[in-house]
């Protein structure tokens, strides 16, 4: 088998399991908490660092929201059995990079990995993500090249894969769908805040030997849980978010959840 065929086969294998394989990275930031201490022995500085990490992850979630909200039906899917693309996305976030959802995923995980303030945690996560998503992106682009031909080649020639090197924004051809974002990303938001809350508990325990939750993180967790419970109820018990639009690629999401 040619090397390109091996890359594509590996990418398709990872693509079908992309809903849960990244979760195998969760032990990394928790392991990095060994020997944790507050910066300059200041709990306030510790909260500032943790908030900065959360903002980085929220920026990744926001990037995903901008991508999903403008994506037409049948694209940017959460399908796992095979590659699907009803049309070629070249506007909105797809005019800046070819894989904006994966860039959003990376930023979300980078915030989590940076939480312990240990250099090797974000470095390890970055290396794993590079190898993991490189194969998936290769397989996806081979599928798009076969389906869209020269249209894909023209777009790929002028658009970087995942790291923006230019900012030529091409407005999307459709209006932003907040409903599409809310129905797709609420569980990712909850999983993200839950992960940070668990890291906060673990870090304080590593430093003080006591299992206590900072009131700021406790309030954030409760507020997020209530919001996501409401959104989940609206999604499954009403047709408010039923927009005739395909589901989106997951970031932090339980693998059993389907649409």
VOZA-377395 format. One record per residue: x, y, z of N, C-alpha, C in turn. Coordinates in steps of 0.05 Angstrom, whole numbers, plus 5000, padded with zeros to 4 digits. Each point is the difference from the previous one (the first is absolute). Example, Ala and Ser with C-alpha at 12.3 -4.5 7.8 and 13.67 -1.06 7.14 Angstrom:
% VOZA-377395
526448865156498250245000501850245000
499350214986501650245001498550225014
% end
This chain:
% VOZA-377395
501749765000498350245000501850255000
499350194983501650254998499650155026
502050175007499950155025497650185001
499250124978497750174999497449855007
499949754990497749835006500049925030
502349955011500249935029499150245017
500950244992499250245014496950044999
498949964977497150034997498549795016
500949754999498749795015500150055030
502350095010500350075028498250245007
499950204982498450235006497049935001
499149824983497249925001499449845025
501949835008499749855025499750195024
501750205001499950205022497550174998
499250064975497650174996497549875012
499849744997497649865011500149985030
502350055012500249985029500750275013
499750224985500950265010498250115022
497749875005498350095022501149945027
501749795003500949925026503049975003
501449964978502949975003501550245013
499250254994501350225014499749995031
497949875009499649985029502249855014
501649844985502249865011502250195010
499850254992502050205009499450115027
497649955011499250125025501949945023
501249765002501849955022502550185000
500750124977502450154998500050245019
498050194998500150235018499749925030
498549785006499849925027502649895011
501549854983502649905008501950235005
499750224984501850235003499550165025
497949945015499450145025501849905023
501549794996501749905022502050225008
500150065025501750215010498950284995
497450024994498850264994500350205024
500450254993500150215020498950264988
499150185017499050264990502450174991
499750154978502250184991500450225021
502550025009500850195021498349975025
499049755004498449945024497450175001
499150084977497650174999497749864987
497849975016497649874989498850184978
500250275004499050184980501349974973
502749985000501549954975499349744988
499549805017499249744990497350024985
498150145012497450044987500350154974
501850194999500450164976501149824977
501949825007501149814980497849814991
498549895019497949824992497950134983
499350255006498150154983501050044972
502750054998501250044974499949754983
500549775013499849744986497149954991
498150065018497249974992499350184976
500950245000499450194978501249894974
502449885001501249884976498249784989
499049835018498249784992497450114990
498950215013497550124990500450134973
502450104994500650114974499849784979
501049765007499849774982497149934995
498450005021497249954997498650214984
500850255003498950224984500749974971
502449914994500849954972498349784988
499449795015498249804991497250114994
499150175018497450124997499850174975
502050164994500150164976499949824975
501449775001500049824978497349864996
498949905022497549854999497750184992
500050245012497750184996499650084971
502250004984499850094972500149764981
500349765010500349774982497349924988
499849954974497549914988499449715007
497549924997499249725006501749804984
500649785014501549784987503050044999
501050195016502950055001500850025029
502649995005501250015027498549805018
499649764990498349815014501449855023
498349885017500949835022499849714992
499449954975499849734990502649865005
499849745006502449855007500549764983
498049914985500449764984501650054975
499650244988501450064975500050304996
501850094982500250284993497450094985
499050245008497650114987500550304995
499350094977500250294994498050064977
497850135007498050074979501050224983
501850175011501250224985502750065011
501650164986502650075009500050275014
500650005026500150255016502550154993
499750254991502450164993499750295012
497850055014499550275010500049995031
499750245012500050015029502749915011
500049845021502549905012501549824980
498649894981501449834980501550174980
499750265001501650174982502750075014
500249945026502550065015501749745003
498749785006501449745001498249794990
501149774991498449794989498749825021
501150015024498949835021499550165026
498250195000499650175023498949855025
498449794995499049855023502249865016
502049904985502249865013501850215014
500350234989501450225014498650075026
497450024999498550055024500349795021
500049744991500449785018502850025014
502050074984502750025011500250225021
498850234995500150225019498649925026
497749864998498649915023501849825017
501349814987501849815015502550145010
501050204985502450145008499550155027
497650125002499450135026500049815023
498849764995500049795021502849915007
501749964979502749895004501850215014
499450264997501650215012499350045029
497849905009499050055027502049945022
501549774999501849945022502650175001
500450174980502550164998502549834999
499849784985502349834995500549984970
502450064991500650044972499449764983
500549765011499849764984497149924994
498150105016497249934995498950124974
500250264995499150104974501749914976
502649955005501749904979499249724991
499449835020499249734993497350004986
498150165010497450024987500350104971
501750194996500450114973501249794981
501949855010501249794983498049784993
498449925019498049794995497950104981
499150255004498050114982501050034972
502650074997501150034973500049744985
500849795013500149734987497149904995
498350045019497349904999498450144977
499950265001498450154981501350024972
502649964999501350004974498949784982
499649765012498949784985497150044993
498550115018497150054995499750214978
501650215002499850224980500849894972
502049834999500949894975497749844987
498749835016497949834990497650184991
499350205015497850174993500650154973
502550094997500650164976500249824976
500849755003499949824977497149954991
498249985020497249974993498950244985
500750245011499150254987501250044972
502549924997501350034974498649824979
499349765008498749824981497250094994
498750135019497250084995499850274986
501750195007499750274989502250084981
502049834996502050054980501550265001
499950154977501550254998499050215019
497549995008498950205019501449975027
500549755008501549965025502950084996
501249934978502850074996500550305001
498150164988500350295000499750115028
498149905015499650095028502449925017
500949754998502249915017502650154993
500350084975502550144993500250275013
497850135006500050265012499250025029
499549775013499049995027501849815017
501250105021501749825017498349795013
501349785008498649775011498850065028
501650095019498950035027501150255015
502350104991501250245012499650244982
498450205008499550234983502650154993
500550044975502350164992499250264986
497450024994498950244988497250035009
498950244998497350055010498350134978
499349844981498250094978497349875004
498350145015497449905008498150024976
498849774993497950004980497449945014
498250205000497549975015498449754992
498949865019498349774994497650074983
499049814985497750054984497449965014
500049965026497649965015500250145027
497850055012500050145026500949815022
500850125022501049845023497749875014
500349745006497949855013500849945029
499050175019500549965028498849735010
497749934989498749755008501849764994
501350014976501749784992502449985020
501150225008502250005019499249905027
497750095010499149925027499449715001
498749894979499449715001502449834997
502150114988502449834995502050025022
500450235012502350055017499450015030
497549975009499450035028501549785016
500049764991501449785015503050045000
501150124979502850064999500750215021
498350205003500450215021499949875028
498049835004499849875026502449835006
500949844981502349835005502550165005
500250234986502350175003500150125029
497850115008499950125027500349785022
498949774995500349775019502949925002
501449994978502849935000501750205016
499550264996501450205014499349995030
497549955007499249975028501449775013
500249774986501449775011503050065003
501250144981502850085003500450195024
498150185004500250185023499949845026
498149815002499949845024502649845004
501049884979502449845002502550175007
500250244989502350175005499950115029
497750085010499950095027500549775020
499149764993500649775017503049945000
501350034977502849944999501650215016
499050245003501450215014499450015030
497449965006499150035028499549745014
499649794984499249745012497149995008
498450204992497250015007498450014974
497749865000498350004976497950225003
500750244990498250235002499850124972
497750124995499550124974499750305003
501750154985499950295001497250104992
498950195014497350104994499650104972
502250114988499850104973499549774980
501549795004499749774982497449855006
499249995025497549885007497650144987
500150275001497850154987500049964970
502449994988500249964971498949734992
500649805016499149734994497049985002
498850115022497149995004498650154977
500950244994498750164979500149854973
502349894994500349854974498249765000
499949855022498349765002497150074995
499150225013497250084996499450094971
501850154989499650094972499949764981
501949825003500149774982497649815004
499049995024497649835005497650124986
499850265000497850134986500349964970
502450034989500449974971499549714992
500949815017499549724994497049944999
498550115019497149965000498750124975
500950244992498850124976500749844976
502449884999500849854976498449744997
499649865023498849744998497049995004
498950225010497150005006498550214983
501450164985498750194983501249994972
499050164982501150014973501250284995
500750135022501250274998502650004985
501649795003502650004987500049824975
497649914992499849834977500050174975
502450034988500450194978500549864974
499749735000500649854976502950004992
501650025021502950034995501449765013
502049894986501549785010501650065025
500649805017501550045024502950074994
501350105021502750114996502149835013
502550054992502349855010500450065030
500449795017500250045029502850095008
500050135023502650065012500149845026
499050125022499749855025497249885000
499749754995497349894999500149705007
498049915014499949715006499549854974
501449784996499849864975497349874995
498449955021497449884996497950194990
500550265002497950194992499850014970
497649984990499550014971497850194994
499850064975497950194990498649874977
% end
